[in-house]
Amino acid sequence: MLDQYYMITNYDQLKALSDPFRVKILNMLIEGSYTGQQIAHSLEIPRAKIHYHLNELEKYGFIHVVHTEAKNGIIQKFYRSVAYSFRIADDLLPYASEVGDYYRHSMLEVLNRARLRVISAPEEAFHTTIEDVTRRPRLMMQAEIRATEAQFVDWLVRFRKLVEELDQLPEPENPDEAKWYYFSGIGLQIDEPRFGTDREPAVEEPISEQEDPSITLKEEEE
């Protein structure tokens, strides 16, 4: 059983996860347990390189061996992440470069794992006879929001509480009707808008806390 989150408490741990390849391996081991050979085959990377990074991740407490199997006289170790997510302790936040690298690599890997989920999803996930877009069992949305940091953070707090409701859904009365669904989310400050908008940004003065943020929404089928 994985912990909900693991706290990164020292610089060496933070530095170890500043490597994008280790973040990729760690995300694989959040989803399941694998041997070094299985990871090497999946990523098409030499096994020796994989084992080096596995040793580093294990040394700093991010992964552990969950079971072993004997195959042709060789003991194979199956590794698994110790948690679903990893948080950086407040006293490490001044290491801006390493913290930034970790979050950037982690976000990119979340997007990559989401891409793989879309590729492997069953055909029925993309078929629908429901005319009302808001009632379709899938979501494809992007948005650009012009707001203060405080406005965006306040919205994220409400959004996280809404996502927590997913974990509290009651068991279906008919288990045979239940299906697995996947949800992924990324939100961060961007350099400039890309979707294009007719809105004229008010550059003369910042948005006040009372004003509504400007939103450019790009959603799936109209």
Protein Blocks (a to p, Z undefined) as FASTA:
>chain_A
ZZfbdcdfbfklmmmmmpmklmmmmmmmmmpccdfklmmmmnopafklmmmmmmmmmmno
paccfbdcdeehiacdddddfbfbdcddfklmmmmmlmmmmmmmmmmmmmmmmmmmmmmp
cfklmgcfbfblmlpccddddddddddfklmmmmmmmmmmmmmmmmmcccdfblmlpccd
dddddddddfbdfkbpabdcdfkbccdfkbccddddddddZZ
